[in-house]
Amino acid sequence: MLIKRFTYLLGIFCLSFSAFAQKKEFKFGKIAPEEFSAVPFGQDSAASAVKLFDVGNCYFEFNDNNGFVYVFERHVRYKVINKNSYDLADFKISLYKGNVKYKEDLLRMEAATYNMEGDKMVTSKLGKDSKFTEEFNKNYQIKKYTLGNVKEGSIIEYKYAIRSNYTFNLRGWAFQSEIPTLYSEYNVKIPEYLIYKPSYNGYFKINQSKDEMINAHYVPGVTSTARYLQYVMEKVPAIKKEPFITTMDDYITAVEFELMATSYPNDIYRDYTGTWPKIIKGLVDDENFGLFVKKNSAAKQLLPTIIKAEKDSLKIVELIFNYVKNNIKWNDNYRMYSAETNPKSILDKKSGSSADINLVLISLLKEAKINVNPLLISTRENGQHPGHPQITKFNNVLAHVTLGGKDIILDATDNDHILGMVSYQNLNHQGFSVDLQAQTGRWIATEPNFGDEKTYNYNLVLNNENKLKGTMLQYYRGYGALSLRNRYRAKPSESEFIKSLKKDRQGLEIDNYKVNNLNDLNEILSEEINVTIEDNVEEIGGNLYVNPLLYERTKDNFFKLENRLFPVDFAFPMKESIRSTITFPDNYEIEKLPKGGVYKLPDNKGSFSISYVTQDKTILVRSVIEINKALFSPEEYFDIKELFKVIVERQAEQIVFKKKS
């Protein structure tokens, strides 16, 4: 059987609880009267809809052209409570379309809306003019459907089936979504010849109600067996999005299936991904990965022009890194395998995916006798890798250099990266380093060496027209500098960038703007801005009210939940300093000055301080926020929530000036 590599990007969710009703058969269009009375439950009692059931089946068929293929069926029914869930009428199905032989087909689709009018149920079926097909990109096609006559109290139902040749991964199942679910079930039947590796993750145990062998018929006249797995979950609460996470998929109980081996009659047992050595051997022999890196003709030709007579290993790494990131433009696609089989093709095109770029980088570094390995990564959006042998949970590759016993991770997709800096999406705590020569691998930590450091210095004069006039000096290091450089370069001109600066800053007029060290990545990036600020001083009863932190204060607490099951993942440590000096008019005096204070998290994990100093007609305010680690456990959630509560409250306090009598 021909096994094709295929990573199917599908968000998978599930959870475990109890009791919708006794299990029953769900038939399309057969609506029980009590379903119109269904309401959300428990903590989701105010939800705008409830999922009455969601049932899936995955089973295999056999044909002479493709061997085994699988069919995925889904049948889902919703009760709409109010208008906030009218968008359930819009439904999408994503289909992979690699080529004529290897693609996914939609076998059937039916959908309908049901409403009670008096004592009669009225059915509105899916119309022909409510079906659309969108070519999302060269690999994916999206089928879109829109149901009509949706109103408060409606029931919406969809049922469809997909046939897929991509048997390396079976579709997982989403037991949980943003809609609370009364009943969810997934049935998987796998031929005895295919051995799949189930992968579970999340905070709740999956209720596996069946794991048994049953009779199956794939070839006429031949009886075989299949493994029948059934999962059932009931009264599943809605999942709520929270800030500072990787992806919600990391925190929802989930099941996925990756092909581990095959065991056909009259054939040996073939292990594909059952162990790390098998996975690594596959990568070494892959023409778009290991064999790609091994092809060194382009590297041999280029190296003398890149490194010249340089002998220092670290400087050689930097020269090669700078060459690659400045000569190959990233196309914004994260990939683990190159689209080509030779680095020369990428160098000639001068553009490519993350894999194209970073595998070229590895090829050049290897030719320069640098100790470098590909580093397999699952991006933050893709979710954390479960840790056990599973190749399809990776979706990106970086370069891992070892010099003097130290690990240096390189990502050449951004011109503004420096040695050791990778993009935000790659900050997912660990990666798997593959030694192509020794055919071994190991996990390494990918915690960043850089934080997000920002310093804001305001030096302003408050005049008698209630305007603030002066300078804003702003300094950036690490990911703070990377973010500003990316935002600046994304605009077609500096004038457009200045417009974007003013957009969310009420009353800000920029009289002059200058950016320093934009292209010198090893120096502190800074902005010098001459400003006039209106509408930020409030006059009430002759008194003036001013917030000295102006645009940089934290206005909202990101953490609103009473309790949180998920970690708080900032990706990198952060430090923000605001120093605001305000000189006020002679005919005013200070009526009220907020108190300063220092607030610290246990074990120096973070802190907030604010202070006020006066001298003559000048007030100096300093606010500093420090988050000293990237990841906080759910047990630490209360501490970080309370810290930000204090930050919001204290940074909101105003200075009050009173006019002299």
ABEGO torsion letter per residue (X at the ends): XBBBBBBBBBBBBBBBBBGABBBBBBBBGBBBAAAAABBBBEAAAABABBBABBBBBBBBBBBAAAEBBBBBBBBBBBBBABAAAAAAABBBBBBBBABAABBBBBABBBBBBBBBBEABBBBBBBBAAABBBBBABAABBBBBBBBBGBBBGBBBBBBBBBBBABAABBBBBBABBABBBABBBBBBBBBAABBBBBBBBEABBBBBABBBBBBBBABBGBBBBBBBBBBBBBGBBBBBBBBGBABAAAABBBBBBBBABBBBBGBBBBBAAABAAAAAAAAAABAABAAAAABAAAAAAAAAAAAEABABAAAAAAAAAAAAAAABBBAGBBBABBABABAAAAAAAGBEBAAAAAAAAAAAAAAAGBBBBBBBBBBAAAEBBAGBBBAAABABBBBBBBBGGBBBBBBAABAABBBGBBBAAABAGBBBBBBAAAGBBBBBBABBABBBBBBBBBBBBBBAAGBBBEBBBBBBBEAAAAAAAAAAAABABAAAAAAAAAAABBGBBBABBBBBGAABAABBBBBBBBBBBBGABBBBGGBBBBBAAEAABBABBABABABBABBBBAGBBBBBBBBBBBBBBAABBBABBBBBBBBBBBGGAEBBBBBBBBBEABBBBBBBBBBABABBBAAAAAAAAAAAAAAAAAAABBBBBBBBX
